[in-house]
Amino acid sequence: MTTEATLPTTSATPTARQVWTRTRGILLALLLLMAAAVAIAALRSGDRHGRLDPRSADAYGSHAVAALLADQGVSTRVVTTLDQARAAAGPDTTLLVAAPDLLTPGQQSRLRAATAASGGRTVLVAPDSPSLGRLAPGVTADPAPGFDATVAPACALPAARRAGTAQTGDGVRYSTTAPGADSCYPSDGLPTLVRVPQRDGGDTVLLGSPGILYNDRLDQEGNASLALQLLGSRTHLVWYLPSLTDTPATTGTGERGFFDLLPSGWLWGTLQLFVAAALAALWRARRFGPLVPEKLPVAIRASETTEGRARLYRKVNARDRAAAALRSATRTRLAPLVGVPATQAHSPETLLPALSSRLDGAGQAPHDLLFGPPPGDDAALVSLADRLDALEREVRRP
């Protein structure tokens, strides 16, 4: 029975210590990056906690509005899915959509179909261009905010006239061509609150800034009066907060990928980084072209070059490469001594028969010595070098 010899592990396979030495810098940088991200997230975790949530008493929550509406007999119910919001639409209901731009195009179309003929009121908080075409046809947005947050009504809408000045001017501004629409609270000439009447007595209200709904701004100017009149015109208020649990529309246009969820600024910033990296690579890269020989400023002894190369091999434990270099040089020197052409010096079928006839069976088997496996340790490498020298002396002997 023959057994297949197992070659020793060569020095090309890195050890665990070598892997750790090479990767510890990268791992440390990743750990520092993760620690910084966690620290930033922890510091900013409370900035907008519970934003526009009627259950939140934080600065950016809307619990104060819900409490005042409850005193007036208006019930407030929070929903987090599109199906719940569509089912709640009706003539005695005000549907507030806290983040209409987060809905997919398919969801926006379904929401519009449910509210257009419901006879109730739909309040859209700071809708921008992506959603206006589907949720409020005939209205366009100018995303540039105005200079003054507090603006006067400047319209005939009773709710706005009773509320007086309010802080709606620091958000989205609108233009509308819808018939019978009320354009209020102009900032730099464009309204920040638009009411578009619908058939069956309903209407859609576009609120350019969510500021009048925040807890910390409700007691300023006419914010409270305007918020209560816009949200308290019906006996029921349904507060729609889109969430991740809300299933998108099943159509292909309603599905959103990972890149669709990223803000456009991140995508442009990443593209700029790639362009900068490419320009830096072109600037610092080596120029292509033929190699140009250059004389050394000083003469270097061959022994120093040999020692330097040996130190490099030893530093990376490249015993396989060192052994291959020793064997190749020995075969090159032995070939002309036994009458083998230089082109056949590294062919076992040509070199070994000629070498065996020269040795007459003396010494060690030349096959393992000249074409064998790489040594397993440094001692075996030194022994291989000594045996190669002995073989060459034996061949050179008259």
C-alpha positions in Angstrom: 0.0 0.0 0.0 1.4 3.4 -1.0 0.8 6.5 1.1 0.9 10.0 -0.2 3.5 12.1 1.4 2.2 15.2 3.2 4.2 18.3 2.4 5.2 20.4 5.3 3.5 23.7 5.8 5.4 26.3 3.8 6.4 29.7 5.0 3.8 31.2 2.5 1.1 30.4 5.0 0.9 33.2 7.5 0.8 32.3 11.2 -1.8 33.7 13.6 0.8 36.1 15.0 1.6 37.4 11.5 -2.1 37.9 10.7 -2.6 39.8 14.0 0.4 42.0 13.3 -0.8 42.9 9.8 -4.4 43.5 10.7 -4.3 45.1 14.2 -3.9 48.6 12.8 -7.1 48.1 10.6 -9.0 46.6 13.5 -8.0 49.4 15.8 -9.1 52.0 13.3 -12.5 50.2 12.9 -13.0 50.1 16.6 -12.2 53.8 17.0 -14.7 54.5 14.1 -17.4 52.4 15.8 -16.8 54.0 19.2 -17.0 57.5 17.6 -20.3 56.6 15.8 -21.8 55.2 19.0 -20.7 58.3 21.0 -22.2 60.6 18.4 -25.4 58.6 18.2 -25.7 58.7 22.0 -25.1 62.4 22.2 -27.7 63.1 19.5 -30.2 60.5 20.4 -32.4 63.0 22.2 -32.3 65.7 19.6 -35.6 64.9 17.9 -37.0 62.1 20.0 -40.7 61.7 19.5 -40.8 64.3 16.7 -44.4 65.3 15.9 -45.7 62.5 18.1 -48.9 63.5 20.0 -47.8 61.1 22.8 -44.4 62.8 23.3 -43.9 65.5 25.8 -40.4 66.4 24.5 -39.6 69.7 22.9 -40.3 68.4 19.4 -43.3 66.3 20.4 -46.9 67.3 20.0 -48.6 66.2 23.2 -49.6 69.7 24.1 -51.7 70.0 20.9 -53.4 66.7 21.6 -54.2 67.7 25.2 -55.8 71.0 24.1 -57.8 69.2 21.5 -59.0 66.7 24.1 -60.3 69.6 26.2 -62.4 70.7 23.2 -63.8 67.2 22.8 -61.7 66.2 19.8 -60.3 62.6 20.2 -56.8 61.9 18.9 -55.8 58.5 17.7 -52.3 57.5 16.4 -51.9 55.1 13.5 -48.6 53.9 12.0 -49.8 52.1 8.8 -51.3 53.2 5.6 -54.2 50.8 5.8 -55.2 52.2 9.2 -55.0 55.8 7.8 -57.1 55.0 4.8 -59.7 53.2 6.9 -60.0 56.1 9.2 -60.7 58.7 6.5 -64.2 60.1 6.7 -66.3 63.3 6.8 -66.0 63.6 10.6 -62.2 63.0 10.7 -59.1 65.1 10.3 -56.2 63.0 9.0 -52.8 64.5 9.8 -49.9 62.9 7.9 -46.7 63.8 9.8 -44.2 62.8 7.2 -45.8 62.5 3.7 -42.4 62.5 1.9 -41.5 59.2 3.6 -44.3 57.4 1.8 -43.5 55.5 -1.4 -45.2 56.8 -4.6 -47.6 53.9 -4.5 -48.6 54.6 -0.9 -49.1 58.3 -1.7 -51.4 57.4 -4.6 -53.4 55.1 -2.4 -53.7 57.7 0.3 -54.9 60.3 -2.1 -57.5 57.9 -3.5 -58.9 57.3 0.0 -59.0 61.0 1.1 -60.1 62.8 -2.1 -63.8 62.0 -1.8 -63.9 61.3 2.0 -65.4 64.6 2.9 -62.9 65.1 5.7 -59.8 67.2 6.1 -56.3 66.0 5.3 -53.4 68.0 6.8 -50.0 67.4 5.2 -47.0 68.5 7.3 -44.2 70.0 5.2 -44.8 68.0 2.0 -42.1 68.7 -0.7 -41.9 68.2 -4.4 -41.7 64.4 -4.4 -45.1 64.0 -2.9 -47.1 67.1 -3.9 -47.8 65.8 -7.4 -49.7 62.8 -6.0 -51.1 64.1 -2.7 -52.0 67.7 -3.8 -52.3 68.1 -7.5 -52.0 71.7 -8.7 -49.5 72.7 -5.9 -45.8 73.0 -6.3 -43.1 73.6 -3.7 -40.2 76.0 -3.3 -37.9 74.2 -0.8 -35.9 77.4 0.0 -37.2 78.6 3.4 -38.0 82.3 4.0 -36.0 84.7 6.1 -38.7 85.4 8.7 -40.2 82.5 10.8 -43.1 84.7 12.1 -45.4 85.9 9.3 -48.9 87.4 9.1 -51.9 85.6 7.6 -52.5 87.9 4.6 -55.5 85.8 3.4 -59.2 85.4 3.9 -59.1 82.0 5.6 -61.1 82.4 8.9 -58.8 80.2 10.9 -55.8 82.2 9.8 -57.4 85.5 10.4 -58.4 84.5 13.9 -55.0 83.1 14.8 -53.0 86.1 13.5 -49.3 85.9 13.1 -47.8 82.4 13.4 -44.4 80.8 13.0 -44.8 79.1 9.6 -42.3 81.0 7.6 -39.2 78.8 8.2 -40.4 75.8 6.2 -41.5 74.9 2.6 -43.2 77.6 0.5 -45.8 76.8 -2.1 -47.5 77.9 -5.3 -50.9 76.7 -6.4 -53.1 76.9 -9.4 -56.0 74.9 -7.8 -59.3 76.7 -8.1 -60.7 78.2 -4.8 -57.5 77.6 -2.9 -56.5 79.8 0.1 -52.9 80.9 0.2 -51.9 82.2 3.6 -48.8 83.3 5.6 -46.6 84.4 2.7 -42.9 84.4 3.3 -40.9 86.3 0.7 -44.0 86.4 -1.5 -44.9 82.7 -1.4 -47.5 81.2 1.0 -46.4 78.7 3.7 -50.0 77.5 4.3 -52.3 76.4 1.5 -55.8 75.1 1.8 -57.2 73.3 -1.3 -60.9 72.5 -1.2 -62.1 69.1 -2.3 -65.5 67.8 -3.4 -68.0 66.6 -0.9 -67.0 69.4 1.5 -63.5 68.1 2.4 -60.2 69.9 1.9 -56.5 69.4 2.0 -54.3 71.7 4.1 -50.6 72.0 3.4 -48.6 73.2 6.3 -45.1 74.3 5.3 -43.5 74.2 8.7 -44.2 71.8 11.6 -43.2 74.4 14.1 -46.7 75.4 15.3 -47.3 71.7 16.4 -44.2 71.5 18.6 -44.6 71.6 22.4 -41.9 74.2 22.9 -43.4 76.6 20.3 -47.1 76.2 20.9 -47.3 79.1 23.3 -45.7 81.6 20.9 -47.5 84.0 18.6 -50.8 82.5 17.3 -49.4 79.0 16.9 -51.8 77.4 19.4 -54.8 79.0 17.9 -53.9 78.1 14.3 -53.0 74.5 15.2 -56.3 74.0 17.2 -58.4 75.4 14.3 -56.7 73.4 11.6 -56.9 70.1 13.6 -60.1 70.6 15.5 -62.6 71.2 12.7 -63.8 67.6 13.0 -64.6 65.5 16.1 -61.9 62.9 15.4 -58.2 63.5 14.7 -56.2 60.6 13.2 -52.5 61.2 13.5 -50.6 59.2 10.9 -46.9 58.5 11.8 -45.3 56.5 9.0 -43.1 53.8 10.4 -40.9 50.9 9.3 -43.6 48.4 10.1 -45.8 49.9 7.4 -45.8 47.6 4.4 -45.1 49.4 1.1 -47.4 49.1 -1.9 -47.1 45.7 -3.5 -46.6 47.1 -6.9 -43.1 47.4 -8.4 -43.2 51.2 -8.2 -43.8 51.1 -4.5 -40.8 49.1 -3.5 -37.8 51.1 -2.3 -34.3 49.9 -2.1 -31.5 50.8 0.3 -30.2 53.7 -1.8 -33.7 55.1 -2.1 -33.7 55.5 1.7 -30.5 57.5 1.8 -30.7 61.3 1.7 -29.5 62.8 -1.6 -26.7 64.6 0.2 -25.1 61.4 1.3 -25.1 60.1 -2.3 -23.6 63.3 -3.7 -21.0 63.3 -0.9 -20.0 59.7 -1.6 -19.6 60.5 -5.3 -17.4 63.5 -4.5 -15.2 61.3 -2.3 -14.8 58.8 -5.1 -13.9 61.5 -7.6 -11.4 63.0 -5.1 -9.8 59.6 -4.5 -9.5 58.9 -8.2 -7.8 62.3 -8.8 -5.4 61.7 -5.9 -4.6 58.2 -7.3 -3.9 59.7 -10.8 -1.7 62.4 -9.2 0.3 60.0 -7.0 0.4 57.0 -9.3 3.4 55.8 -11.1 3.7 57.0 -14.7 3.5 54.1 -17.2 6.3 53.6 -19.6 9.5 51.6 -20.2 12.0 51.1 -17.4 14.9 53.5 -17.5 18.3 52.0 -16.4 20.1 54.1 -13.9 23.6 53.8 -12.6 24.0 53.4 -8.9 25.8 56.3 -7.2 28.0 53.8 -5.3 29.2 50.3 -5.9 27.5 47.6 -3.8 29.2 44.3 -3.1 27.4 41.2 -4.2 27.7 39.8 -0.7 25.8 42.7 0.7 23.0 42.2 -1.9 22.9 38.5 -1.0 22.7 39.2 2.7 20.0 41.9 2.3 17.9 39.5 0.2 18.4 36.8 2.7 17.3 39.1 5.6 14.1 39.9 3.6 13.4 36.2 3.2 14.0 35.5 6.8 11.8 38.4 7.9 8.7 37.0 6.2 9.8 33.3 6.8 9.9 32.7 3.1 11.8 29.4 3.3 10.1 28.1 0.2 11.3 31.0 -1.9 14.8 30.8 -0.5 15.0 27.1 -1.2 13.7 27.5 -4.7 16.4 30.2 -5.4 19.2 27.9 -4.0 18.0 24.9 -6.1 17.5 27.0 -9.3 21.0 28.5 -9.0 22.6 25.1 -8.3 20.8 23.5 -11.3 22.0 26.4 -13.6 25.6 25.8 -12.5 25.4 22.0 -12.7 23.9 21.8 -16.2 27.0 22.8 -18.3 29.2 20.5 -16.1 27.2 17.4 -17.1 26.6 18.5 -20.7 23.0 19.7 -20.5 21.9 22.8 -22.4 21.0 25.8 -20.3 17.4 25.6 -21.6 17.1 22.1 -20.1 18.7 22.9 -16.8 15.4 22.9 -14.9 13.9 19.8 -16.5 14.2 16.7 -14.3 13.9 14.3 -17.3 17.1 15.8 -18.9 19.2 16.9 -15.9 18.8 14.0 -13.5 20.0 11.2 -15.9 23.1 13.1 -16.9 23.8 14.0 -13.3 23.4 10.4 -12.1 25.9 9.1 -14.7 28.4 11.6 -13.5 28.0 10.7 -9.8 28.1 6.9 -10.5 25.6 6.3 -7.7 27.7 8.1 -5.1 26.2 10.7 -2.7 22.5 11.4 -2.0 19.6 11.1 -4.4 19.7 14.2 -6.6 16.0 14.3 -7.3 14.9 15.1 -3.8 17.9 17.5 -3.4 17.2 19.5 -6.6 13.5 19.1 -7.1 12.1 18.2 -3.6 9.6 19.9 -1.3 10.5 23.1 0.5 12.1 22.8 4.0 9.9 22.9 7.0 12.1 25.0 9.3 15.3 27.1 9.2 17.5 24.2 10.2 16.3 22.2 7.2 17.0 25.2 5.0 20.6 25.4 6.2 21.0 21.7 5.7 19.6 21.9 2.2 22.2 24.7 1.3 25.1 22.5 2.7 23.9 19.5 0.7 23.6 21.5 -2.5 27.2 22.8 -2.0 28.4 19.2 -1.4 26.6 18.0 -4.6 28.2 20.7 -6.7 31.7 19.9 -5.3 31.1 16.3 -6.0 30.2 17.0 -9.6 33.2 19.4 -10.0 35.7 16.9 -8.7 38.0 15.6 -11.5 
